[in-house]
Each structure stands twice: as structure tokens, then as C-alpha cells.
Amino acid sequence: MKAKVSNYKGGPHTQYADRMILLPEGVTNKEAAEKLVGKTAVWTTPSGNKINGKVTKVHGRNGQVLVKFEKGLPGQSLGTEAEIL
């Protein structure tokens, strides 16, 4: 399932580069997003390297999910596609 990298997880004074908010295609509510918790997410760099992560929880009510990656994603990842397996 394809997903769009939406934003970093963060607050007013902090930003977590290894935790990203993803918006999966075709998922529009919280109940559908809960089924993705525990699945693996993969983001591919422009050079072809893969960064793996895991869906940890639902973010909000519109189907977004929070993913914890092995290492931080660069700012260029915002707006690009990731894959939820």
C-alpha cells in the first residue's frame, strides 16, 4: 500500500526525525488506520537505499499513522511516497 510522507512528529520545541506521519492511500478513517498498526513501512531514497520503519499508532481521525523509522528521514522525504507492507 502506498502512503505519502506528511510531516515529522513534533511539538512546539522539539522535532523527531525518526518518527514520521504518513497518509496511506485509500484510508480515510481511524478504524481503517488501526488495521495498519504493527506493519512495516519502507521509504526509498533517490539513490535507491531503503529505510525501514514500523507503524506504531494512529494519528488523528482521518486515517494518518505514525511510523518509527530505524534512522531519521531527511527533509527531502516530505511529500514523497513510502510503502506500507
PyRosetta script that sets phi, psi and omega in degrees:
from pyrosetta import init, pose_from_sequence

init()
pose = pose_from_sequence("MKAKVSNYKGGPHTQYADRMILLPEGVTNKEAAEKLVGKTAVWTTPSGNKINGKVTKVHGRNGQVLVKFEKGLPGQSLGTEAEIL")
pose.set_psi(1, 130.8)
pose.set_omega(1, 179.1)
pose.set_phi(2, -82.3)
pose.set_psi(2, 149.6)
pose.set_omega(2, 178.1)
pose.set_phi(3, -144.0)
pose.set_psi(3, 151.6)
pose.set_omega(3, 179.6)
pose.set_phi(4, -102.7)
pose.set_psi(4, 132.4)
pose.set_omega(4, 177.8)
pose.set_phi(5, -74.3)
pose.set_psi(5, 118.0)
pose.set_omega(5, -172.4)
pose.set_phi(6, -95.8)
pose.set_psi(6, -49.1)
pose.set_omega(6, -173.7)
pose.set_phi(7, -167.3)
pose.set_psi(7, 169.8)
pose.set_omega(7, 170.5)
pose.set_phi(8, -81.0)
pose.set_psi(8, 156.9)
pose.set_omega(8, 168.3)
pose.set_phi(9, -81.8)
pose.set_psi(9, 133.4)
pose.set_omega(9, -179.2)
pose.set_phi(10, -173.4)
pose.set_psi(10, 173.4)
pose.set_omega(10, 178.4)
pose.set_phi(11, -128.6)
pose.set_psi(11, -163.3)
pose.set_omega(11, -178.4)
pose.set_phi(12, -63.6)
pose.set_psi(12, -30.0)
pose.set_omega(12, -175.0)
pose.set_phi(13, -122.1)
pose.set_psi(13, -1.5)
pose.set_omega(13, -176.8)
pose.set_phi(14, -134.2)
pose.set_psi(14, 156.8)
pose.set_omega(14, 174.6)
pose.set_phi(15, -144.3)
pose.set_psi(15, 130.6)
pose.set_omega(15, -178.3)
pose.set_phi(16, -104.4)
pose.set_psi(16, 108.4)
pose.set_omega(16, -174.9)
pose.set_phi(17, -72.5)
pose.set_psi(17, -20.4)
pose.set_omega(17, -179.1)
pose.set_phi(18, -92.2)
pose.set_psi(18, -0.7)
pose.set_omega(18, 179.0)
pose.set_phi(19, -121.7)
pose.set_psi(19, 119.4)
pose.set_omega(19, -175.5)
pose.set_phi(20, -122.3)
pose.set_psi(20, 151.3)
pose.set_omega(20, 175.2)
pose.set_phi(21, -97.8)
pose.set_psi(21, 123.8)
pose.set_omega(21, -179.2)
pose.set_phi(22, -114.9)
pose.set_psi(22, 145.7)
pose.set_omega(22, 176.3)
pose.set_phi(23, -114.2)
pose.set_psi(23, 100.8)
pose.set_omega(23, -179.2)
pose.set_phi(24, -69.4)
pose.set_psi(24, 145.5)
pose.set_omega(24, 177.9)
pose.set_phi(25, -70.4)
pose.set_psi(25, 135.3)
pose.set_omega(25, 176.5)
pose.set_phi(26, 83.2)
pose.set_psi(26, -2.1)
pose.set_omega(26, 179.2)
pose.set_phi(27, -104.3)
pose.set_psi(27, 118.9)
pose.set_omega(27, -174.9)
pose.set_phi(28, -124.4)
pose.set_psi(28, 0.7)
pose.set_omega(28, 179.5)
pose.set_phi(29, -142.9)
pose.set_psi(29, 168.6)
pose.set_omega(29, -175.4)
pose.set_phi(30, -65.9)
pose.set_psi(30, -37.7)
pose.set_omega(30, -177.5)
pose.set_phi(31, -63.5)
pose.set_psi(31, -41.1)
pose.set_omega(31, 178.9)
pose.set_phi(32, -70.3)
pose.set_psi(32, -34.4)
pose.set_omega(32, 179.9)
pose.set_phi(33, -70.6)
pose.set_psi(33, -30.5)
pose.set_omega(33, 179.4)
pose.set_phi(34, -63.3)
pose.set_psi(34, -25.7)
pose.set_omega(34, 179.1)
pose.set_phi(35, -71.8)
pose.set_psi(35, -16.9)
pose.set_omega(35, -178.9)
pose.set_phi(36, -88.8)
pose.set_psi(36, -12.0)
pose.set_omega(36, -177.9)
pose.set_phi(37, -62.3)
pose.set_psi(37, 130.6)
pose.set_omega(37, -179.2)
pose.set_phi(38, 98.1)
pose.set_psi(38, -12.5)
pose.set_omega(38, -179.4)
pose.set_phi(39, -81.0)
pose.set_psi(39, 164.4)
pose.set_omega(39, -178.6)
pose.set_phi(40, -92.1)
pose.set_psi(40, 139.6)
pose.set_omega(40, 175.2)
pose.set_phi(41, -117.5)
pose.set_psi(41, 143.4)
pose.set_omega(41, -179.0)
pose.set_phi(42, -132.0)
pose.set_psi(42, 128.8)
pose.set_omega(42, 173.1)
pose.set_phi(43, -114.0)
pose.set_psi(43, 131.7)
pose.set_omega(43, -178.2)
pose.set_phi(44, -104.5)
pose.set_psi(44, 128.4)
pose.set_omega(44, 178.7)
pose.set_phi(45, -72.9)
pose.set_psi(45, 162.4)
pose.set_omega(45, 177.4)
pose.set_phi(46, -59.2)
pose.set_psi(46, -26.4)
pose.set_omega(46, 178.9)
pose.set_phi(47, -85.5)
pose.set_psi(47, -4.3)
pose.set_omega(47, 175.6)
pose.set_phi(48, 104.1)
pose.set_psi(48, -3.7)
pose.set_omega(48, 177.1)
pose.set_phi(49, -72.3)
pose.set_psi(49, 148.7)
pose.set_omega(49, -179.7)
pose.set_phi(50, -111.9)
pose.set_psi(50, 136.6)
pose.set_omega(50, 175.0)
pose.set_phi(51, -116.4)
pose.set_psi(51, 120.9)
pose.set_omega(51, -176.1)
pose.set_phi(52, -94.4)
pose.set_psi(52, 152.2)
pose.set_omega(52, 176.7)
pose.set_phi(53, -151.5)
pose.set_psi(53, 178.6)
pose.set_omega(53, -179.3)
pose.set_phi(54, -133.9)
pose.set_psi(54, 135.7)
pose.set_omega(54, 177.4)
pose.set_phi(55, -72.2)
pose.set_psi(55, 120.4)
pose.set_omega(55, -174.8)
pose.set_phi(56, -101.2)
pose.set_psi(56, -36.4)
pose.set_omega(56, -179.8)
pose.set_phi(57, -164.7)
pose.set_psi(57, 172.8)
pose.set_omega(57, 178.9)
pose.set_phi(58, -85.3)
pose.set_psi(58, 143.4)
pose.set_omega(58, 178.4)
pose.set_phi(59, -117.7)
pose.set_psi(59, 105.6)
pose.set_omega(59, 178.5)
pose.set_phi(60, 81.8)
pose.set_psi(60, -164.3)
pose.set_omega(60, -175.9)
pose.set_phi(61, -110.6)
pose.set_psi(61, -0.5)
pose.set_omega(61, -174.0)
pose.set_phi(62, -104.6)
pose.set_psi(62, 18.2)
pose.set_omega(62, 172.8)
pose.set_phi(63, 95.9)
pose.set_psi(63, 5.7)
pose.set_omega(63, 177.5)
pose.set_phi(64, -79.4)
pose.set_psi(64, 151.7)
pose.set_omega(64, -179.9)
pose.set_phi(65, -128.9)
pose.set_psi(65, 154.0)
pose.set_omega(65, 177.6)
pose.set_phi(66, -101.5)
pose.set_psi(66, 130.0)
pose.set_omega(66, -177.3)
pose.set_phi(67, -121.3)
pose.set_psi(67, 131.3)
pose.set_omega(67, 174.9)
pose.set_phi(68, -100.5)
pose.set_psi(68, 115.2)
pose.set_omega(68, -179.2)
pose.set_phi(69, -91.5)
pose.set_psi(69, 161.1)
pose.set_omega(69, -179.1)
pose.set_phi(70, -61.8)
pose.set_psi(70, -41.6)
pose.set_omega(70, 175.6)
pose.set_phi(71, -138.1)
pose.set_psi(71, 169.4)
pose.set_omega(71, -174.7)
pose.set_phi(72, -67.2)
pose.set_psi(72, 145.1)
pose.set_omega(72, 175.6)
pose.set_phi(73, -90.2)
pose.set_psi(73, 146.7)
pose.set_omega(73, 178.9)
pose.set_phi(74, -74.5)
pose.set_psi(74, 166.2)
pose.set_omega(74, 178.9)
pose.set_phi(75, -63.5)
pose.set_psi(75, -25.3)
pose.set_omega(75, 178.8)
pose.set_phi(76, -67.5)
pose.set_psi(76, -12.4)
pose.set_omega(76, 179.9)
pose.set_phi(77, -76.0)
pose.set_psi(77, -19.7)
pose.set_omega(77, -178.8)
pose.set_phi(78, -62.8)
pose.set_psi(78, 127.4)
pose.set_omega(78, 179.6)
pose.set_phi(79, 88.5)
pose.set_psi(79, -5.1)
pose.set_omega(79, 179.8)
pose.set_phi(80, -91.7)
pose.set_psi(80, 178.2)
pose.set_omega(80, -177.8)
pose.set_phi(81, -100.0)
pose.set_psi(81, 145.4)
pose.set_omega(81, 171.9)
pose.set_phi(82, -124.6)
pose.set_psi(82, 171.2)
pose.set_omega(82, -178.9)
pose.set_phi(83, -122.0)
pose.set_psi(83, 130.3)
pose.set_omega(83, 173.4)
pose.set_phi(84, -105.4)
pose.set_psi(84, 119.3)
pose.set_omega(84, -174.4)
pose.set_phi(85, -92.3)
pose.dump_pdb("model.pdb")
